[in-house]
Amino acid sequence: MLAVVTSHPIQYQVPLWRALSANGTNFRVWYLTDHGVSLSLDREFGVKFKWDIDLQSGYSHEFLNLRMPIDMSRFRGVVLEENLATRIQSQNVTHLMVEGWRYQAFWQAIKSAKQQGIHVILRGETNAIGRRGIAKRVARRLLLRPLLSKVDSFLCIGTQNRRFYERQGISTSRLHSAPYSVDNDLFAKSAAELRSKRNLLRSNWGISQDALVVLFCGKFIDKKHPMHLIKAAKLLKARNPKIHLLFVGGGEQGDSLRRSLNVVFDHEKGGLQESPVDSVAPRASFTGFLNQSQISQAYVAADLLVLPSDQGETWGLVVNEAMASGLPAIVSDQVGCAVDLPAALDPMFVFRFGDIDALAISIEHCARMSYSQEAIQRIAGKFHLMHTVSTIEKIVYGRSFGEPF
C-alpha cells in the first residue's frame, strides 16, 4: 500500500487523492492536522475560515497523532507523537510519499520509512530560482543532504523544481515528471457555466463592461508584491483610462493598497462605494476572500491575472486555476511556474521581478493579444493531475495504467 503524509486537507491536493482512488490505487492519506476543514485562523489572510467544499470524501484517510501544542508556522511546531513504524507495519505500507520537508513530522516520517525498508517518494515545491549566495546554497545543500539521500523517487512539479534537485546532485533516474496541477476540469466547467453572467459579475463589483480588468488573487503580503501591480496600473492609466484592478483576498497590506486606489467596490465596507470620477488613481474593486465555490467568478470577470511575486512564490497554483479557466496570466520571473505556464503561451507574459515598466508593457501586450480560451486551456492541460496519477502508479506498481487522457 502507498501511504501519503501531508500537512492537512488542501484544496489543491484533494483532487489528486480522489483521482488516485478512482484509478484503483491502493493508498491512504495520513494527515497531520485538520487545518482548513475546521474553522482556523490564517495569519496572512488575517481571517478565520474553512474551505466551503468537501475535502474528506472520495478517498481513504486518517489523522496522525501529534505532539501538542501544534504551531503550523514553525518547523518544530508539527512533530509526530506516535511511532510511525507501527502504523507502517500494521497497514502493510510498501511506499511512503511525503509532501515536502517543511515540518519536523515529515523528516520523522521519512526516517521511519527507511528504517522499515520502505520506498520513499518526495514531492516538494522548492525550485532553482533565487539569488542566494554561494555560502547559503552550500549550507542548504548540506542541511538537506541527509534527508534527500533517504528519498528513492522525486516527483518534479515543473522545470525549476527539477533543476533544484539536479543542483542537489540527485541522479536523473530518481527524478520523475509529475506536473503541478489543480482540478483543471472543474475550473474549466465552472468558468463555462459563469461566462454568460460576466457582465452581471462585473456590475456587482462596480466594474464597467468595457474595462480592462486586471486580477490580483491571493494574500496581500510582502512576497506577493501587490503594490507592484498598482504602480504599473498608474503608469498605464494615462494610456488606458479603462484599466480596473480587481483584488481578491486579504492581508496586512490591504489598507495601504486601498489608499493608493480609487476604490469603487469594497466588500469590507458593504459593497459599492462613492468615488471621484476624475480621480488620478486607477479604479479598483476589493471582493474580500472568495472561497472555492466562488473563486471562478473572479476568473470570468477579469481579462488577465497578474502575479508579481518574488522568489518566495515557489509555484503559484493560482496561475493554474486562471489558465484552466481560460484566463491569461502574467507573472514575474521569480515565480516558480513562469517558464512552464505563462511563458509557454507567450514569453511576454513573464517580466523581470520588480521592473514596473516591464510589467506595464506586459499588461499592454496582453490586452492587445487575442488568445482564445481554448488555446490558454491547452497550455494548462499539460499540467493535469492525471499525469501525476500515472507517474505515481508507475513508481508504486512498476507499470503504467495507460495514457491519462
C-alpha positions in Angstrom: 0.0 0.0 0.0 1.0 3.6 -0.7 0.8 6.0 2.3 0.8 9.7 1.7 1.9 12.1 4.5 0.8 15.7 4.1 0.1 18.6 6.4 -3.7 18.9 6.1 -6.6 18.6 3.6 -5.6 21.1 0.9 -8.0 22.1 -1.9 -5.2 21.7 -4.5 -4.2 18.2 -3.3 -7.6 16.5 -2.7 -8.5 16.2 -6.4 -5.2 14.1 -6.8 -6.2 11.8 -3.9 -9.6 11.3 -5.5 -8.1 10.6 -8.9 -5.8 8.0 -7.4 -8.7 6.4 -5.6 -10.8 6.4 -8.7 -8.0 4.8 -10.7 -7.9 1.9 -8.2 -4.6 2.8 -6.5 -4.3 1.1 -3.1 -3.3 4.1 -0.9 -4.2 6.1 2.2 -3.6 9.7 3.1 -2.1 10.4 6.6 -2.9 13.9 7.6 -1.0 15.8 10.3 -3.8 18.3 11.1 -7.4 19.2 10.1 -6.5 22.8 9.2 -8.9 24.1 6.6 -11.7 21.7 7.4 -12.3 23.2 10.8 -12.5 26.9 11.4 -8.9 28.1 11.6 -7.0 31.4 11.6 -4.9 32.2 8.6 -2.5 34.8 9.8 -1.6 36.0 6.4 -5.2 36.4 5.2 -6.0 37.9 8.6 -9.3 35.9 8.9 -10.7 32.7 10.3 -12.0 30.4 7.6 -12.6 26.9 6.4 -12.9 25.8 2.8 -16.6 25.6 1.7 -16.1 22.4 -0.3 -15.9 18.8 0.8 -12.2 17.8 1.3 -12.5 14.5 3.0 -14.7 12.2 0.9 -13.8 10.0 -2.1 -10.5 8.6 -0.7 -9.2 6.8 2.4 -7.5 9.0 5.0 -6.7 9.3 8.7 -5.1 11.7 11.1 -1.7 11.0 12.8 -1.0 11.7 16.4 1.0 14.9 17.0 2.7 16.4 20.0 0.7 19.3 21.5 0.6 22.2 21.0 0.6 22.4 17.3 2.0 25.5 15.5 1.9 25.3 11.7 4.1 28.4 11.4 7.2 26.6 12.7 9.3 23.6 11.6 9.3 22.2 15.2 5.6 23.2 15.7 4.4 20.0 13.9 6.0 16.9 15.5 4.8 13.3 15.4 3.9 11.9 18.8 3.4 8.3 17.6 6.0 5.8 16.4 5.1 5.7 12.7 6.8 2.3 12.2 3.8 0.7 14.0 1.3 2.2 11.6 3.6 1.3 8.6 3.7 -2.3 9.6 0.0 -2.7 10.6 -1.2 -1.3 7.2 1.4 -3.2 5.1 2.8 0.0 3.6 5.3 -0.6 0.8 5.7 3.1 -0.4 5.6 6.3 1.5 5.0 9.6 -0.2 5.8 12.8 1.7 4.7 16.3 0.7 7.9 18.3 1.2 10.1 18.9 4.3 8.6 22.0 6.0 7.8 20.2 9.2 9.8 18.0 11.6 7.0 15.4 11.2 7.9 15.0 7.5 11.5 14.2 8.4 10.4 11.8 11.1 8.1 10.0 8.6 10.9 9.6 6.1 13.3 8.3 8.7 10.7 5.8 9.9 10.1 4.6 6.4 13.7 4.0 5.6 14.2 2.1 8.9 11.4 -0.2 7.7 12.9 -0.6 4.2 10.0 1.3 2.6 10.4 3.1 -0.8 10.2 6.9 -0.1 8.7 9.3 -2.6 9.1 13.1 -2.2 7.1 15.9 -3.7 8.2 19.4 -2.8 7.8 22.9 -4.3 11.4 24.2 -3.8 12.9 25.5 -7.1 16.2 26.6 -8.5 15.2 30.3 -8.8 16.8 32.7 -6.4 19.7 34.9 -5.6 21.2 33.1 -2.7 25.0 33.5 -2.4 27.3 30.5 -2.7 27.6 30.2 1.1 23.8 29.9 1.5 23.4 27.5 -1.3 26.2 25.2 0.2 24.6 25.5 3.6 21.2 24.5 2.4 22.7 21.6 0.4 24.5 20.3 3.5 21.3 20.7 5.6 19.1 18.8 3.1 21.6 16.1 2.1 20.8 13.7 4.9 17.1 13.9 4.1 17.4 13.8 0.3 19.7 10.8 0.5 16.9 8.8 2.0 14.5 9.5 -0.9 14.1 6.9 -3.6 11.9 8.8 -6.1 11.4 12.6 -6.5 8.2 14.0 -8.2 9.2 17.0 -10.2 6.4 19.5 -10.3 8.0 21.7 -13.1 11.1 22.8 -14.8 12.6 24.9 -12.0 11.8 22.2 -9.4 13.7 19.6 -11.4 16.6 22.0 -11.7 16.7 22.3 -8.0 17.1 18.6 -7.5 19.7 18.4 -10.2 21.7 21.0 -8.4 21.5 18.9 -5.2 23.2 16.1 -7.1 20.1 13.9 -7.5 20.6 11.4 -10.3 18.2 11.6 -13.3 17.0 8.1 -12.6 15.4 9.3 -9.3 13.6 12.2 -11.0 10.1 11.7 -12.3 7.8 14.2 -14.0 4.7 15.0 -12.0 3.3 18.3 -13.3 1.8 20.5 -10.5 -1.9 20.9 -11.1 -5.3 21.8 -9.9 -8.6 20.3 -10.9 -8.4 21.7 -14.4 -11.7 20.1 -15.5 -13.6 21.6 -12.6 -12.3 25.1 -13.2 -13.0 24.9 -16.9 -16.5 23.7 -16.2 -17.2 26.4 -13.6 -15.9 29.2 -16.0 -18.0 27.9 -18.8 -21.1 27.9 -16.7 -20.5 31.5 -15.5 -19.4 33.1 -18.7 -22.9 34.2 -19.7 -23.0 36.1 -16.4 -19.8 38.1 -17.0 -21.5 41.4 -17.3 -23.5 40.9 -14.2 -20.4 39.9 -12.2 -18.7 43.0 -13.3 -21.6 45.2 -12.5 -21.9 43.7 -9.0 -18.3 44.7 -8.3 -18.7 48.2 -9.8 -16.8 47.4 -13.0 -17.8 48.8 -16.3 -18.4 46.4 -19.2 -15.6 48.0 -21.3 -13.0 48.0 -18.6 -9.6 46.2 -18.9 -9.8 44.1 -15.7 -6.5 43.0 -14.2 -6.9 40.5 -11.4 -4.8 40.0 -8.3 -5.8 36.9 -6.4 -4.1 35.9 -3.2 -2.8 37.2 0.1 -1.9 40.9 0.4 1.6 40.2 1.8 5.2 41.2 1.1 6.3 38.2 -1.0 3.4 38.7 -3.5 4.1 42.4 -4.0 0.5 43.6 -4.9 1.8 47.2 -4.8 3.9 46.5 -7.9 0.6 45.9 -9.9 -0.8 49.2 -8.6 2.4 51.1 -9.7 2.1 49.5 -13.2 -1.6 50.4 -13.4 -0.7 54.1 -12.6 1.7 54.1 -15.5 -0.9 52.7 -17.8 -3.9 54.8 -16.7 -2.9 57.8 -18.9 -2.8 55.5 -22.0 -5.7 53.2 -20.9 -8.1 55.0 -18.6 -10.3 52.0 -18.6 -7.9 49.9 -16.6 -9.6 48.4 -13.5 -7.9 46.4 -10.8 -9.8 43.5 -9.2 -8.3 42.4 -5.8 -9.5 39.1 -4.4 -8.2 38.1 -1.0 -6.9 39.9 2.1 -3.9 40.5 4.3 -1.8 43.0 6.1 -1.2 45.4 3.1 -5.0 45.8 2.5 -5.2 49.3 3.9 -2.2 50.7 2.0 -3.4 49.2 -1.2 -6.8 50.8 -0.8 -5.3 54.2 -0.1 -3.4 54.1 -3.4 -6.5 53.4 -5.5 -9.9 54.8 -6.5 -11.9 52.1 -4.8 -15.4 51.7 -6.3 -16.3 48.5 -4.5 -15.2 47.2 -1.2 -16.6 44.1 0.4 -15.4 45.2 3.8 -17.3 48.4 3.6 -20.6 47.0 2.4 -20.1 47.0 -1.4 -20.3 49.8 -3.9 -18.5 53.0 -2.9 -18.9 56.6 -3.9 -15.7 57.6 -5.7 -14.5 60.7 -7.6 -15.0 60.3 -11.3 -11.8 62.4 -12.0 -9.5 60.5 -9.6 -6.0 60.2 -10.9 -5.7 56.8 -9.2 -6.8 53.6 -11.1 -10.3 52.3 -10.3 -10.3 49.2 -8.2 -12.7 46.6 -6.6 -12.0 44.6 -3.4 -14.1 41.4 -3.2 -12.6 40.1 0.1 -11.8 36.4 0.4 -13.6 34.3 -2.1 -13.9 30.6 -1.2 -13.5 27.7 -3.6 -17.2 27.8 -4.7 -16.9 31.5 -5.6 -13.4 32.0 -7.0 -14.4 31.2 -10.6 -16.5 34.4 -10.6 -13.2 36.4 -10.5 -11.6 34.5 -13.3 -14.6 35.1 -15.5 -15.0 38.8 -14.7 -11.3 39.5 -15.4 -9.3 39.9 -18.6 -6.0 38.8 -17.2 -4.3 37.7 -13.9 -1.1 39.3 -12.6 1.1 37.6 -10.0 4.1 39.9 -9.3 5.6 37.8 -6.5 9.3 37.4 -5.6 11.2 34.1 -5.3 9.1 33.1 -2.2 6.3 32.1 -4.7 7.7 28.6 -5.3 5.0 27.7 -7.9 1.8 29.8 -8.0 -1.2 27.5 -8.4 -3.5 30.5 -8.8 -1.9 30.6 -12.3 -3.1 27.0 -13.0 -6.6 27.9 -11.9 -6.7 31.0 -14.0 -5.4 29.4 -17.2 -7.6 26.3 -16.7 -10.5 28.8 -16.6 -9.3 30.3 -19.9 -7.7 33.4 -18.4 -4.2 34.5 -19.4 -1.7 35.1 -16.7 1.3 37.4 -16.3 4.0 36.6 -13.7 7.4 37.8 -12.6 10.4 35.7 -13.5 10.8 34.7 -9.8 7.5 32.8 -9.8 8.1 29.0 -10.0 5.6 28.3 -12.8 6.8 31.1 -15.0 8.6 29.1 -17.7 6.1 26.2 -17.7 2.8 28.1 -17.9 2.7 31.8 -18.8 5.8 31.8 -21.0 4.6 28.7 -22.8 1.7 30.8 -24.0 3.7 33.9 -24.6 7.2 34.9 -23.4 5.9 38.4 -23.0 3.8 37.2 -20.1 6.9 36.9 -17.9 8.5 40.1 -16.7 11.6 40.8 -14.7 10.7 40.9 -11.0 10.4 44.5 -9.7 10.6 46.1 -13.1 7.4 48.1 -13.1 7.9 49.4 -16.6 8.2 45.8 -17.9 5.1 44.8 -16.0 3.2 47.6 -17.6 4.4 46.6 -21.1 3.4 43.0 -20.4 -0.1 44.1 -19.4 -0.5 46.3 -22.6 0.8 43.4 -24.7 -1.7 41.0 -23.2 -4.5 43.5 -23.7 -3.7 43.6 -27.4 -3.5 39.9 -27.9 -6.4 37.7 -28.6 -5.5 34.2 -27.4 -8.6 32.0 -27.3 -9.8 30.4 -24.1 -9.1 27.0 -25.7 -5.5 27.9 -26.5 -4.9 29.0 -22.9 -6.6 25.9 -21.6 -4.4 23.7 -23.8 -1.3 25.1 -22.1 -2.9 24.5 -18.7 -3.8 21.0 -19.8 -0.2 20.0 -19.9 -0.3 20.3 -16.1 -3.2 18.0 -15.5 -3.4 15.9 -12.3 -3.8 12.6 -14.3 -0.1 13.0 -15.4 0.9 12.8 -11.7 -1.5 9.8 -11.1 0.2 8.0 -13.9 3.7 8.7 -12.6 2.8 7.6 -9.0 1.3 4.4 -10.3 4.5 3.7 -12.4 6.6 4.1 -9.3 4.3 2.0 -7.0 3.4 -0.8 -9.4 6.3 -0.7 -11.8 3.9 -0.3 -14.8 1.6 2.3 -16.3 -2.1 2.2 -16.2 -2.2 3.7 -19.7 -2.4 7.2 -21.0 -4.1 9.6 -18.7 -6.4 11.1 -21.3 
